[in-house]
């Protein structure tokens, strides 16, 4: 069963993901899924490198949730 996942990324990342998906002739969702499955097979946490990504920013997870729910 597939479900929708919304990601907030920099415009630069979005452009790179779109270019990669076009080169592979697939969707951005398929590229993301492939990445997660590959990382899972290696036994690594695919999100381990994201620790501290919000450091020094004026937004925390609660604020992100609030903004996302406000838009929907």
C-alpha positions in Angstrom: 0.0 0.0 0.0 1.3 3.4 -0.9 0.8 6.5 1.1 1.6 10.2 0.6 4.7 11.7 2.2 5.3 15.5 2.1 8.9 16.7 2.4 10.2 20.2 3.0 13.5 20.7 1.2 15.6 23.5 -0.2 14.9 24.4 -3.8 18.4 23.3 -4.7 17.6 19.8 -3.4 14.3 19.7 -5.2 16.1 20.6 -8.5 18.7 17.9 -8.0 16.1 15.3 -7.1 14.1 16.2 -10.3 17.2 16.0 -12.5 18.2 12.7 -11.0 14.7 11.3 -11.5 14.7 12.4 -15.1 18.1 10.8 -15.7 16.8 7.5 -14.2 13.4 7.9 -16.0 11.5 7.5 -12.8 9.7 9.6 -10.2 11.2 11.5 -7.3 9.2 9.2 -5.0 10.8 6.1 -6.6 14.3 7.7 -6.1 13.5 8.4 -2.4 12.2 4.9 -1.9 15.2 3.4 -3.5 17.5 5.4 -1.3 15.7 4.3 1.9 15.7 0.7 0.9 19.4 0.8 0.0 20.3 2.3 3.3 18.1 -0.2 5.1 20.0 -3.1 3.5 23.3 -1.7 4.6 22.0 -1.5 8.2 22.6 2.3 8.4 20.1 4.8 9.7 19.3 6.9 6.6 18.5 9.9 8.7 21.5 9.7 11.1 23.2 12.5 9.3 20.3 14.8 9.9 21.1 15.2 13.6 21.5 18.9 14.3 20.0 20.0 11.0 17.7 22.5 12.7 20.5 23.9 15.0 20.6 27.7 14.8 17.2 27.9 13.1 14.2 29.7 14.4 12.0 26.7 13.8 11.5 23.5 15.7 9.5 20.4 14.8 6.4 21.8 16.5 6.5 24.9 14.4 7.0 22.9 11.2 3.9 20.8 12.0 1.9 24.0 12.8 2.9 25.5 9.5 2.1 22.4 7.5 -1.3 21.9 9.1 -2.1 25.5 8.5 -1.5 25.1 4.8 -3.7 22.0 4.4 
